[in-house]
Amino acid sequence: MKIFRDMLLQNWGLKLTSIFLAFFLWLAVRGEPPAERVITVPLEVVLPSDMEITGDRPNTVDVTLRGSAGSTGLQQSPTSCRIDLQDAGEGIHVLTLTSANVRLPRISRVEVVSIRPARVRLVLEKTISRVVPVRVSRGDPPLTLEVYGVSGTPATVTITGARSRVDRMREVRTENISLANQRESFRTLARLSIDDSSIHVMPAGPVEVAIQLGMRRQLQTVARVPIAADDPAVNLTPSRLTVSVLVPASVTRPLAPGDFEASVTTRNVDPARKEFPVKPEVKLNLPAEPGLSIMEIKPSEVTVRRTGNN
């Protein structure tokens, strides 16, 4: 007991002074008027894996905090303002932000006074995918030349994004390819050009483009091209066709009916049918010539009438 008494009484003046100082410091801190601080924090939205936000949305919000001026919590920033929409469906969602949405540091003696904006409007749409064709964008060739054909590899791509944005896209175009200085057919690589940055494309590119160039062509029309049938016991009406062909300048003579082979096939038609329409097929009986291309066949169908017993 003597030891404890000595500990209490030894330097008792200094100890008493320390106690008074600590008490007055506590009073001073406790009596401080509350302080406020406005902090801009990211707006974090948690979505289902198959949903996207479309339209305008705030990326940050202003959070007003209140606490004592000496509070360390008031000096620490919230990590974010978080909205949980994991169970939400498609459509418009108007959400009121409260202190429950604000993620504060674990040890923080501050109060969330307000959030601006107090409400946010979010539009959710399903994320969908669709296959669309790739369209090669190109300029015009020199006046003496013509584009015979254009192809791209891959010919299609898969686009993924919000439903409304994917539904608006019917194709994906490449960057424009200039032909002003080209004199012959060529291949090149072209990047895909997509205005909507929210649309994802697979494969992302580039596209291998093949452009076939040749001499300018003229349209020739050849009449009275005879049609042959695979069944001799049928009559064809009409029995001759008119064919329109693009012909390059390298073909120096006019085309004639004998330069074509026109035919119809009836073997796949029900034998009980005595009269039916068939589309004729027409081929050129000429050596392969770049740019030589059949453009139109008239009529596009002929009538087949069976005349014998099969």
VEXKOL-711599 format. One line per field, with one value per residue: z, x, y of N, C-alpha, C in turn; residue in three letters. Coordinates in pm, whole numbers. Example, Ala and Ser with C-alpha at 12.3 -4.5 7.8 and 13.67 -1.06 7.14 Angstrom:
BEGIN
n.Z = c(780	708)
n.X = c(1319	1285)
n.Y = c(-569	-225)
ca.Z = c(780	714)
ca.X = c(1230	1367)
ca.Y = c(-450	-106)
c.Z = c(780	787)
c.X = c(1320	1290)
c.Y = c(-330	3)
res = c(ala	ser)
% end
This chain:
BEGIN
n.Z = c(0	72	-142	-355	-252	-248	-524	-608	-471	-528	-710	-734	-808	-1074	-1197	-1148	-1291	-1552	-1576	-1567	-1800	-2002	-1965	-2027	-2296	-2408	-2370	-2539	-2792	-2808	-2806	-3050	-3336	-3584	-3901	-4262	-4572	-4922	-5153	-5461	-5606	-5777	-5957	-5915	-6082	-6048	-6257	-6411	-6586	-6847	-6925	-7022	-6981	-7140	-7314	-7151	-6849	-6517	-6431	-6198	-5859	-5620	-5288	-4973	-4667	-4308	-4005	-3709	-3704	-3658	-3716	-3840	-4019	-4172	-4339	-4504	-4813	-4952	-5116	-5333	-5485	-5477	-5676	-5677	-5919	-5984	-5997	-6169	-6446	-6804	-6914	-6786	-6500	-6213	-5956	-5614	-5438	-5137	-4808	-4770	-5009	-5027	-5005	-4739	-4576	-4360	-4085	-3979	-3858	-3960	-4113	-4378	-4543	-4776	-5123	-5450	-5791	-5641	-5737	-5990	-6332	-6509	-6799	-6891	-7105	-7274	-7352	-7668	-7950	-8299	-8633	-8900	-9238	-9387	-9536	-9797	-9819	-10075	-10307	-10632	-10937	-11176	-11482	-11707	-11616	-11447	-11171	-11131	-10939	-10581	-10274	-9932	-9658	-9331	-9454	-9298	-8967	-8608	-8411	-8091	-7832	-7673	-7708	-7872	-8011	-8151	-8310	-8486	-8661	-8976	-9122	-9125	-9203	-9385	-9350	-9586	-9906	-10127	-10480	-10667	-10763	-10856	-11091	-11156	-11053	-10698	-10358	-10016	-9670	-9454	-9199	-8976	-8962	-8719	-8588	-8340	-8033	-7831	-7936	-7977	-8179	-8337	-8549	-8465	-8674	-8889	-9215	-9494	-9813	-10146	-10459	-10780	-11078	-11408	-11766	-11887	-11939	-12181	-12228	-12383	-12569	-12646	-12856	-12908	-12807	-12799	-12602	-12428	-12316	-12052	-12094	-12365	-12412	-12373	-12416	-12453	-12354	-12370	-12636	-12671	-12552	-12429	-12367	-12156	-12140	-11976	-12136	-12170	-12323	-12427	-12555	-12877	-13075	-13158	-12949	-13010	-13049	-13043	-12865	-12618	-12374	-12298	-12070	-11924	-11636	-11564	-11422	-11146	-11091	-11000	-11173	-11227	-11276	-11542	-11651	-11579	-11429	-11491	-11402	-11630	-11690	-11782	-11956	-12058	-12362	-12396	-12384	-12060	-11944	-11780	-11624	-11802	-11788	-11718	-11697	-11711	-11775	-12000	-12080	-11717	-11635	-11792	-11944	-11896	-12070	-12056	-12302	-12368	-12251	-11945)
n.X = c(82	198	365	188	75	294	340	119	140	390	544	300	186	264	137	-132	-159	-128	-359	-561	-497	-546	-821	-923	-844	-999	-1252	-1227	-1202	-1438	-1619	-1595	-1739	-1935	-1793	-1817	-1770	-1738	-1720	-1623	-1710	-1673	-1954	-2070	-2211	-2364	-2436	-2649	-2493	-2582	-2678	-2687	-2614	-2784	-2801	-2774	-2582	-2477	-2133	-2007	-2077	-2158	-2075	-2173	-2015	-2027	-1867	-1655	-1411	-1156	-1169	-1040	-1177	-1324	-1137	-1081	-1165	-1477	-1492	-1661	-1987	-2234	-2454	-2674	-2788	-2831	-3045	-3220	-3444	-3498	-3549	-3659	-3510	-3552	-3367	-3324	-3065	-2902	-2748	-2683	-2588	-2334	-2000	-1800	-1478	-1369	-1322	-1466	-1591	-1806	-2082	-2310	-2441	-2573	-2638	-2555	-2627	-2953	-3113	-3093	-3135	-3157	-3128	-3179	-3074	-3094	-2803	-2711	-2621	-2531	-2494	-2353	-2310	-1991	-1916	-1733	-1583	-1509	-1329	-1359	-1232	-963	-1060	-1043	-1072	-1259	-1440	-1450	-1510	-1552	-1439	-1439	-1256	-1285	-1621	-1836	-1912	-1943	-2146	-2178	-2373	-2584	-2935	-3098	-2903	-2759	-2965	-2999	-2789	-2711	-2497	-2136	-1894	-1585	-1287	-1242	-1121	-890	-893	-773	-509	-467	-396	-436	-573	-581	-480	-548	-524	-781	-908	-1189	-1466	-1642	-1888	-2019	-1892	-1964	-2028	-1915	-1696	-1641	-1457	-1218	-1088	-800	-973	-924	-909	-1006	-982	-1099	-990	-1041	-1055	-1287	-1630	-1884	-2238	-2380	-2651	-2791	-3007	-3248	-3136	-3108	-3292	-3225	-3375	-3364	-3527	-3662	-3932	-4082	-4223	-4109	-4192	-4123	-3907	-3663	-3418	-3330	-3027	-2838	-2515	-2216	-1937	-1591	-1347	-1149	-1262	-1312	-1505	-1861	-2093	-2268	-2571	-2474	-2266	-2358	-2494	-2794	-3019	-3274	-3382	-3578	-3604	-3629	-3885	-4218	-4344	-4615	-4702	-4806	-4764	-4552	-4351	-4004	-3677	-3438	-3094	-2797	-2494	-2169	-2011	-1732	-1376	-1230	-1261	-1166	-1404	-1612	-1947	-2267	-2556	-2839	-3128	-3384	-3695	-3711	-3815	-3934	-4208	-4284	-4414	-4540	-4538	-4536	-4553	-4413)
n.Y = c(-120	116	158	218	451	618	637	778	1020	1118	1374	1505	1746	1792	1579	1637	1872	1775	1621	1820	1967	1775	1745	2001	2015	1813	1923	2143	2030	1886	2089	2212	2366	2187	2094	2120	1949	1929	1673	1536	1234	915	778	469	200	-103	-364	-620	-895	-908	-660	-312	39	295	610	937	971	1054	1059	1117	1224	1483	1481	1590	1615	1603	1684	1701	1961	1873	1610	1312	1158	1337	1436	1230	1081	959	641	586	644	419	227	-39	-242	-504	-676	-556	-485	-435	-97	229	367	549	671	742	890	812	831	568	481	580	501	494	539	272	338	608	905	1069	1242	1194	1454	1549	1461	1537	1507	1453	1255	1006	921	633	437	112	-150	-465	-653	-750	-962	-968	-1084	-911	-784	-694	-392	-265	45	271	483	645	498	579	756	591	339	74	-58	-394	-581	-620	-740	-851	-990	-1089	-1157	-1104	-977	-999	-803	-648	-512	-262	-326	-143	-1	-195	-295	-84	-98	-210	-291	-303	-73	-34	170	440	353	472	496	648	652	401	142	-118	-439	-507	-590	-508	-401	-295	-87	-127	95	246	441	444	412	241	0	-328	-522	-831	-1042	-785	-668	-590	-576	-783	-665	-712	-572	-561	-431	-300	-240	6	-87	-175	-201	-471	-602	-906	-1074	-1343	-1583	-1925	-2169	-2466	-2772	-3020	-3230	-3390	-3410	-3180	-2850	-2514	-2187	-1856	-1976	-1865	-1631	-1298	-1150	-939	-802	-700	-581	-573	-349	-503	-717	-746	-794	-792	-964	-1276	-1483	-1748	-1738	-1797	-2025	-2143	-2292	-2511	-2690	-2968	-3200	-3202	-3135	-3216	-3491	-3506	-3256	-3065	-2819	-2552	-2285	-2205	-2102	-2000	-2095	-1930	-1937	-1822	-1898	-1846	-1779	-1731	-1406	-1123	-918	-962	-995	-1123	-937	-920	-1120	-1179	-1322	-1359	-1597	-1900	-2078	-2415	-2689	-3009	-3257	-3526	-3874	-3969)
ca.Z = c(0	77	-278	-434	-199	-294	-667	-627	-411	-585	-821	-750	-876	-1219	-1243	-1146	-1405	-1674	-1582	-1602	-1942	-2084	-1953	-2104	-2439	-2446	-2380	-2656	-2913	-2810	-2827	-3184	-3422	-3693	-4031	-4378	-4687	-5042	-5224	-5585	-5609	-5892	-5943	-5955	-6104	-6063	-6349	-6452	-6690	-6981	-6936	-7044	-6963	-7262	-7287	-7063	-6709	-6451	-6394	-6063	-5778	-5514	-5156	-4864	-4541	-4189	-3890	-3638	-3788	-3637	-3743	-3954	-4117	-4263	-4436	-4592	-4917	-4984	-5235	-5445	-5457	-5542	-5700	-5709	-6009	-6033	-6020	-6247	-6581	-6906	-6898	-6719	-6354	-6145	-5827	-5516	-5372	-4993	-4744	-4782	-5135	-5018	-4942	-4658	-4513	-4253	-3961	-4019	-3774	-4034	-4154	-4515	-4535	-4900	-5246	-5568	-5790	-5543	-5810	-6122	-6424	-6587	-6893	-6909	-7219	-7288	-7442	-7769	-8057	-8430	-8744	-9007	-9345	-9396	-9661	-9829	-9867	-10171	-10396	-10774	-11008	-11288	-11580	-11807	-11551	-11383	-11066	-11171	-10821	-10451	-10170	-9806	-9573	-9336	-9520	-9193	-8832	-8502	-8331	-7960	-7762	-7629	-7809	-7967	-8095	-8242	-8408	-8587	-8753	-9079	-9179	-9073	-9317	-9368	-9385	-9730	-9982	-10247	-10606	-10762	-10821	-10887	-11234	-11173	-10936	-10584	-10225	-9910	-9541	-9418	-9065	-8967	-8919	-8644	-8518	-8203	-7957	-7737	-8009	-7986	-8304	-8342	-8515	-8464	-8796	-9013	-9319	-9617	-9923	-10283	-10555	-10918	-11171	-11548	-11862	-11883	-12016	-12244	-12217	-12510	-12558	-12750	-12861	-12974	-12756	-12786	-12472	-12436	-12197	-12026	-12128	-12501	-12422	-12320	-12497	-12376	-12401	-12506	-12657	-12685	-12450	-12457	-12260	-12151	-12090	-11971	-12218	-12169	-12455	-12477	-12645	-12992	-13167	-13094	-12910	-13089	-12973	-13027	-12756	-12492	-12355	-12211	-12044	-11811	-11577	-11523	-11355	-11004	-11081	-10992	-11308	-11247	-11319	-11687	-11690	-11463	-11467	-11456	-11430	-11714	-11659	-11901	-11943	-12175	-12430	-12436	-12291	-11942	-11971	-11664	-11647	-11885	-11685	-11755	-11608	-11709	-11866	-12022	-11951	-11609	-11627	-11908	-11909	-11945	-12088	-12089	-12419	-12383	-12131	-11880)
ca.X = c(0	290	418	85	60	408	324	17	178	516	522	155	150	280	33	-259	-158	-150	-501	-638	-471	-617	-964	-956	-828	-1119	-1362	-1208	-1231	-1581	-1698	-1575	-1857	-1916	-1747	-1867	-1679	-1800	-1624	-1672	-1671	-1730	-2081	-2048	-2338	-2345	-2540	-2644	-2393	-2642	-2743	-2604	-2677	-2787	-2838	-2687	-2578	-2364	-2020	-1967	-2174	-2099	-2119	-2144	-1989	-2023	-1798	-1574	-1302	-1035	-1192	-963	-1272	-1365	-1029	-1074	-1268	-1549	-1437	-1754	-2130	-2261	-2593	-2682	-2901	-2807	-3173	-3307	-3477	-3490	-3639	-3614	-3503	-3521	-3317	-3289	-2938	-2901	-2620	-2655	-2516	-2199	-1904	-1705	-1373	-1420	-1320	-1498	-1697	-1864	-2222	-2341	-2547	-2651	-2575	-2603	-2773	-3019	-3172	-3036	-3224	-3077	-3202	-3110	-3114	-3026	-2688	-2737	-2520	-2589	-2398	-2385	-2209	-1889	-1927	-1608	-1599	-1402	-1345	-1375	-1107	-938	-1168	-1030	-1089	-1386	-1432	-1521	-1556	-1495	-1471	-1367	-1242	-1411	-1734	-1930	-1858	-2044	-2148	-2239	-2399	-2723	-3031	-3139	-2790	-2730	-3075	-2987	-2678	-2737	-2369	-2018	-1815	-1441	-1239	-1248	-1001	-875	-855	-732	-378	-457	-403	-463	-634	-488	-530	-500	-590	-859	-968	-1333	-1501	-1767	-1909	-2066	-1784	-2015	-2047	-1796	-1696	-1555	-1322	-1207	-1022	-850	-1035	-846	-995	-960	-1054	-1066	-1003	-1020	-1095	-1429	-1712	-2007	-2346	-2429	-2773	-2795	-3141	-3271	-3047	-3194	-3294	-3232	-3432	-3306	-3629	-3708	-4077	-4142	-4216	-4074	-4248	-4068	-3796	-3540	-3397	-3248	-2927	-2759	-2382	-2111	-1825	-1477	-1295	-1057	-1339	-1319	-1617	-1991	-2134	-2376	-2643	-2393	-2170	-2425	-2557	-2909	-3081	-3366	-3384	-3714	-3604	-3662	-4026	-4313	-4387	-4759	-4730	-4799	-4722	-4491	-4244	-3867	-3577	-3329	-2955	-2724	-2350	-2097	-1921	-1615	-1264	-1242	-1221	-1202	-1502	-1724	-2045	-2409	-2626	-2984	-3185	-3527	-3763	-3640	-3874	-4003	-4312	-4257	-4535	-4507	-4617	-4531	-4568	-4284)
ca.Y = c(0	231	180	288	586	697	662	881	1147	1166	1468	1513	1871	1772	1487	1708	1965	1697	1582	1939	1999	1678	1772	2121	1983	1736	2020	2229	1953	1853	2209	2267	2359	2091	2147	2048	1940	1872	1588	1474	1093	842	708	330	131	-247	-410	-761	-917	-897	-530	-194	169	376	749	1015	935	1120	972	1154	1298	1565	1435	1684	1546	1689	1627	1799	2012	1794	1468	1257	1105	1444	1458	1114	1086	835	576	601	637	290	189	-181	-273	-640	-744	-467	-526	-331	16	351	355	675	627	845	859	839	802	425	457	634	409	572	459	188	415	745	962	1180	1225	1235	1554	1552	1411	1608	1516	1369	1143	979	849	539	353	-16	-233	-593	-664	-854	-976	-996	-1092	-816	-787	-590	-318	-197	183	301	597	614	473	671	757	485	209	45	-160	-515	-654	-585	-839	-835	-1108	-1164	-1092	-1064	-965	-1003	-681	-668	-386	-242	-372	-40	38	-307	-304	23	-124	-311	-330	-235	-26	-14	304	461	313	556	428	751	624	258	111	-261	-502	-510	-628	-420	-416	-175	-89	-107	230	239	568	420	350	141	-126	-412	-599	-949	-996	-638	-621	-527	-657	-796	-621	-738	-488	-598	-319	-332	-138	39	-180	-130	-298	-526	-681	-1010	-1133	-1472	-1689	-2044	-2238	-2612	-2837	-3152	-3330	-3360	-3416	-3057	-2729	-2396	-2061	-1854	-2071	-1788	-1528	-1181	-1142	-815	-837	-598	-631	-481	-310	-606	-804	-654	-821	-800	-1098	-1333	-1586	-1868	-1721	-1826	-2155	-2125	-2422	-2525	-2823	-3006	-3331	-3189	-3094	-3328	-3533	-3490	-3119	-3057	-2685	-2485	-2190	-2243	-1998	-2052	-2066	-1885	-1932	-1771	-1993	-1769	-1791	-1645	-1268	-1040	-811	-1006	-1030	-1121	-847	-937	-1220	-1156	-1313	-1427	-1730	-1951	-2174	-2549	-2771	-3149	-3301	-3670	-3955	-3995)
c.Z = c(0	-61	-361	-387	-246	-443	-692	-579	-469	-708	-844	-821	-1028	-1274	-1247	-1260	-1536	-1689	-1624	-1750	-2034	-2084	-2037	-2255	-2489	-2461	-2505	-2784	-2924	-2840	-2963	-3264	-3537	-3822	-4143	-4491	-4802	-5122	-5348	-5592	-5732	-5857	-6001	-5965	-6130	-6142	-6364	-6569	-6831	-7000	-6960	-7016	-7096	-7226	-7192	-6920	-6644	-6417	-6253	-5991	-5672	-5380	-5052	-4734	-4427	-4075	-3820	-3722	-3773	-3668	-3863	-4060	-4216	-4369	-4535	-4690	-4926	-5109	-5355	-5391	-5540	-5554	-5744	-5791	-6063	-6062	-6107	-6386	-6679	-6875	-6825	-6567	-6297	-6000	-5739	-5442	-5225	-4938	-4754	-4911	-5128	-4943	-4873	-4610	-4391	-4120	-3999	-3934	-3842	-4077	-4298	-4509	-4660	-5015	-5362	-5694	-5691	-5607	-5944	-6202	-6514	-6675	-6919	-7030	-7218	-7382	-7538	-7871	-8187	-8534	-8854	-9114	-9331	-9533	-9683	-9883	-9957	-10248	-10539	-10838	-11113	-11398	-11678	-11749	-11485	-11276	-11110	-11050	-10696	-10352	-10047	-9728	-9433	-9401	-9419	-9060	-8734	-8420	-8201	-7893	-7715	-7743	-7914	-8061	-8194	-8349	-8516	-8693	-8848	-9141	-9104	-9192	-9282	-9387	-9536	-9796	-10109	-10366	-10707	-10832	-10857	-11037	-11261	-11044	-10823	-10460	-10122	-9781	-9506	-9279	-9075	-8911	-8853	-8563	-8372	-8126	-7858	-7803	-8016	-8110	-8291	-8479	-8536	-8590	-8785	-9109	-9439	-9736	-10056	-10378	-10695	-11009	-11314	-11637	-11854	-11978	-12078	-12233	-12358	-12483	-12677	-12745	-12925	-12934	-12731	-12648	-12497	-12306	-12179	-12056	-12268	-12514	-12358	-12425	-12405	-12440	-12312	-12517	-12676	-12583	-12508	-12338	-12271	-12078	-12086	-12038	-12213	-12310	-12512	-12566	-12766	-13084	-13091	-13058	-12993	-13007	-12949	-12918	-12620	-12494	-12252	-12194	-11928	-11765	-11524	-11437	-11206	-10981	-11082	-11132	-11334	-11294	-11471	-11736	-11566	-11512	-11417	-11488	-11517	-11660	-11788	-11868	-12072	-12232	-12484	-12341	-12176	-11970	-11851	-11703	-11734	-11792	-11738	-11652	-11598	-11811	-11876	-12116	-11844	-11585	-11761	-11863	-11976	-11954	-12129	-12203	-12434	-12251	-12075	-11804)
c.X = c(85	342	318	66	173	393	222	64	306	487	373	111	157	170	-102	-270	-187	-296	-586	-620	-547	-766	-1004	-942	-949	-1239	-1352	-1246	-1380	-1666	-1681	-1705	-1832	-1874	-1805	-1765	-1752	-1693	-1692	-1619	-1732	-1866	-2063	-2183	-2307	-2464	-2537	-2546	-2448	-2716	-2641	-2685	-2670	-2830	-2739	-2695	-2462	-2257	-1971	-2084	-2097	-2160	-2076	-2133	-1986	-1954	-1720	-1455	-1177	-1051	-1111	-1057	-1315	-1259	-1017	-1190	-1343	-1489	-1529	-1896	-2181	-2411	-2594	-2809	-2889	-2937	-3269	-3331	-3462	-3587	-3575	-3619	-3462	-3488	-3280	-3162	-2946	-2762	-2582	-2579	-2370	-2109	-1795	-1593	-1426	-1427	-1343	-1614	-1751	-2005	-2236	-2462	-2635	-2567	-2637	-2542	-2835	-3083	-3102	-3135	-3136	-3168	-3120	-3165	-3034	-2907	-2714	-2624	-2592	-2478	-2443	-2276	-2109	-1901	-1797	-1639	-1480	-1433	-1364	-1239	-1081	-1043	-1161	-1057	-1225	-1362	-1516	-1578	-1483	-1535	-1387	-1365	-1201	-1523	-1838	-1854	-1975	-2034	-2225	-2256	-2543	-2819	-3063	-3026	-2753	-2838	-3064	-2881	-2712	-2608	-2259	-1931	-1666	-1408	-1236	-1114	-996	-830	-795	-601	-359	-474	-434	-524	-532	-560	-472	-574	-660	-917	-1120	-1362	-1639	-1781	-1946	-1959	-1832	-2039	-1914	-1809	-1598	-1568	-1311	-1142	-872	-910	-942	-939	-928	-1046	-1003	-1094	-980	-1066	-1245	-1507	-1833	-2111	-2389	-2554	-2781	-2931	-3136	-3167	-3134	-3179	-3308	-3289	-3368	-3404	-3682	-3860	-4143	-4132	-4187	-4135	-4199	-3951	-3663	-3538	-3324	-3155	-2851	-2627	-2293	-1986	-1710	-1425	-1199	-1128	-1375	-1437	-1749	-2025	-2255	-2448	-2562	-2289	-2229	-2480	-2668	-2979	-3179	-3363	-3523	-3716	-3642	-3807	-4114	-4362	-4535	-4794	-4708	-4751	-4670	-4382	-4107	-3774	-3466	-3192	-2882	-2576	-2289	-2005	-1800	-1500	-1281	-1184	-1261	-1300	-1618	-1831	-2187	-2485	-2775	-3024	-3334	-3582	-3684	-3694	-3935	-4105	-4281	-4390	-4492	-4600	-4621	-4553	-4430	-4290)
c.Y = c(125	265	258	431	676	733	775	1017	1204	1252	1492	1639	1857	1683	1556	1806	1893	1658	1700	1975	1905	1705	1893	2097	1906	1828	2104	2155	1924	1974	2273	2261	2260	2163	2061	2053	1873	1799	1530	1331	1026	781	568	261	-16	-302	-561	-776	-899	-766	-420	-69	244	518	815	964	1010	1018	1000	1220	1376	1523	1539	1605	1647	1613	1735	1837	1929	1648	1423	1202	1210	1470	1342	1115	954	772	590	614	520	265	42	-208	-415	-715	-662	-525	-410	-219	132	330	491	641	745	802	900	807	655	393	499	537	490	480	387	263	561	795	1088	1143	1273	1327	1552	1496	1487	1545	1417	1246	1128	896	763	455	227	-89	-362	-579	-779	-855	-1010	-999	-998	-823	-673	-524	-240	-58	216	427	551	591	581	654	641	347	199	-62	-280	-589	-609	-693	-812	-965	-1065	-1084	-1046	-1052	-973	-875	-709	-532	-380	-271	-265	-2	-72	-315	-197	-9	-238	-364	-258	-199	-23	135	318	427	397	472	525	718	478	235	-36	-315	-513	-560	-532	-454	-285	-193	-74	31	226	367	550	344	245	6	-200	-502	-715	-1015	-845	-583	-633	-629	-663	-769	-652	-656	-522	-480	-367	-218	-115	-53	-111	-241	-341	-611	-776	-1079	-1271	-1577	-1813	-2109	-2387	-2666	-2974	-3265	-3298	-3358	-3295	-2948	-2611	-2273	-1948	-1953	-1999	-1674	-1408	-1161	-1010	-845	-713	-655	-531	-455	-413	-708	-718	-680	-821	-945	-1141	-1439	-1713	-1858	-1757	-1969	-2137	-2259	-2412	-2670	-2853	-3132	-3322	-3146	-3219	-3365	-3514	-3348	-3109	-2920	-2613	-2388	-2240	-2125	-2058	-2014	-2032	-1877	-1878	-1879	-1920	-1798	-1692	-1508	-1183	-931	-849	-1061	-1017	-1038	-876	-1042	-1191	-1261	-1390	-1568	-1768	-2056	-2308	-2625	-2911	-3194	-3450	-3741	-3984	-4126)
res = c(met	lys	ile	phe	arg	asp	met	leu	leu	gln	asn	trp	gly	leu	lys	leu	thr	ser	ile	phe	leu	ala	phe	phe	leu	trp	leu	ala	val	arg	gly	glu	pro	pro	ala	glu	arg	val	ile	thr	val	pro	leu	glu	val	val	leu	pro	ser	asp	met	glu	ile	thr	gly	asp	arg	pro	asn	thr	val	asp	val	thr	leu	arg	gly	ser	ala	gly	ser	thr	gly	leu	gln	gln	ser	pro	thr	ser	cys	arg	ile	asp	leu	gln	asp	ala	gly	glu	gly	ile	his	val	leu	thr	leu	thr	ser	ala	asn	val	arg	leu	pro	arg	ile	ser	arg	val	glu	val	val	ser	ile	arg	pro	ala	arg	val	arg	leu	val	leu	glu	lys	thr	ile	ser	arg	val	val	pro	val	arg	val	ser	arg	gly	asp	pro	pro	leu	thr	leu	glu	val	tyr	gly	val	ser	gly	thr	pro	ala	thr	val	thr	ile	thr	gly	ala	arg	ser	arg	val	asp	arg	met	arg	glu	val	arg	thr	glu	asn	ile	ser	leu	ala	asn	gln	arg	glu	ser	phe	arg	thr	leu	ala	arg	leu	ser	ile	asp	asp	ser	ser	ile	his	val	met	pro	ala	gly	pro	val	glu	val	ala	ile	gln	leu	gly	met	arg	arg	gln	leu	gln	thr	val	ala	arg	val	pro	ile	ala	ala	asp	asp	pro	ala	val	asn	leu	thr	pro	ser	arg	leu	thr	val	ser	val	leu	val	pro	ala	ser	val	thr	arg	pro	leu	ala	pro	gly	asp	phe	glu	ala	ser	val	thr	thr	arg	asn	val	asp	pro	ala	arg	lys	glu	phe	pro	val	lys	pro	glu	val	lys	leu	asn	leu	pro	ala	glu	pro	gly	leu	ser	ile	met	glu	ile	lys	pro	ser	glu	val	thr	val	arg	arg	thr	gly	asn	asn)
% end
